[in-house]
Amino acid sequence: RYTVLGHIQRGGTPTAMDRRLATDLGAYAADMIAHGKFGRMAAVHGFKVADVPLSKVAGKIRKVTLKHPTVRAARGLGMGFGD
């Protein structure tokens, strides 16, 4: 039996949503290449995939507050964040 360490570190086997998101982002990125859109990344905005210039996101830090609902839910499940 083999183990994909990355999946364990992120919480386990990918869900159907994980697989769908990866497929959508990958397909969008391939479409950007086919249309000569370079220097951009595929990103999720709301409920759709769009492209964003790398210059808009590179070198920027996006912080999540400790009171964010996802952080609180994770802590409720016993997950730690090293703090």
PLY file of the C-alpha trace (Angstrom):
ply
format ascii 1.0
element vertex 83
property float x
property float y
property float z
element edge 82
property int vertex1
property int vertex2
end_header
0.00 0.00 0.00
1.30 3.45 -0.83
0.47 6.83 0.67
0.41 10.23 -0.97
1.97 12.33 1.78
0.65 15.60 0.40
-2.93 14.42 0.77
-2.36 13.40 4.37
-0.73 16.73 5.19
-3.72 18.58 3.75
-6.30 16.44 5.48
-6.70 13.20 3.54
-7.88 11.86 0.23
-9.14 14.49 -2.24
-12.91 14.86 -2.32
-15.04 15.10 -5.44
-15.01 18.89 -4.97
-11.19 18.90 -4.81
-11.02 16.93 -8.04
-13.60 19.15 -9.74
-11.81 22.33 -8.69
-8.46 21.00 -9.96
-10.07 20.01 -13.26
-11.79 23.38 -13.71
-8.65 25.38 -12.90
-6.44 23.18 -15.08
-8.83 23.36 -18.04
-9.07 27.14 -17.69
-5.27 27.46 -17.51
-4.89 25.32 -20.64
-7.46 27.50 -22.41
-5.50 30.63 -21.42
-2.38 29.13 -22.99
-4.29 28.23 -26.15
-5.43 31.87 -26.41
-1.97 33.32 -25.72
-2.90 34.72 -22.29
0.40 34.52 -20.43
1.40 36.15 -17.15
-2.00 35.32 -15.66
-3.35 32.68 -13.30
-6.64 30.85 -13.10
-8.56 31.72 -9.95
-11.99 31.21 -8.45
-14.08 34.36 -8.08
-17.36 33.62 -6.36
-18.72 30.61 -8.20
-16.81 30.95 -11.47
-13.25 30.61 -12.73
-11.56 33.71 -14.12
-8.03 34.85 -14.89
-6.05 37.35 -12.83
-2.78 39.08 -13.77
0.15 37.64 -11.82
1.31 41.20 -11.10
-1.87 41.70 -9.07
-1.19 38.74 -6.75
2.57 38.10 -6.78
4.39 38.99 -3.58
1.18 39.82 -1.73
0.14 38.19 1.52
-3.49 37.25 2.02
-4.25 36.75 5.67
-7.15 34.85 7.14
-8.29 36.09 10.53
-8.36 33.65 13.41
-12.08 34.38 13.73
-12.83 33.27 10.15
-15.59 30.61 10.11
-13.35 28.08 8.36
-10.60 28.50 10.97
-13.11 28.17 13.80
-14.61 25.04 12.20
-11.16 23.49 11.76
-10.24 24.21 15.36
-13.55 22.64 16.41
-12.38 19.47 14.66
-9.12 19.55 16.60
-6.87 20.94 13.84
-3.97 23.12 14.88
-2.29 25.96 13.03
0.99 26.16 14.93
0.01 29.12 17.04
0 1
1 2
2 3
3 4
4 5
5 6
6 7
7 8
8 9
9 10
10 11
11 12
12 13
13 14
14 15
15 16
16 17
17 18
18 19
19 20
20 21
21 22
22 23
23 24
24 25
25 26
26 27
27 28
28 29
29 30
30 31
31 32
32 33
33 34
34 35
35 36
36 37
37 38
38 39
39 40
40 41
41 42
42 43
43 44
44 45
45 46
46 47
47 48
48 49
49 50
50 51
51 52
52 53
53 54
54 55
55 56
56 57
57 58
58 59
59 60
60 61
61 62
62 63
63 64
64 65
65 66
66 67
67 68
68 69
69 70
70 71
71 72
72 73
73 74
74 75
75 76
76 77
77 78
78 79
79 80
80 81
81 82
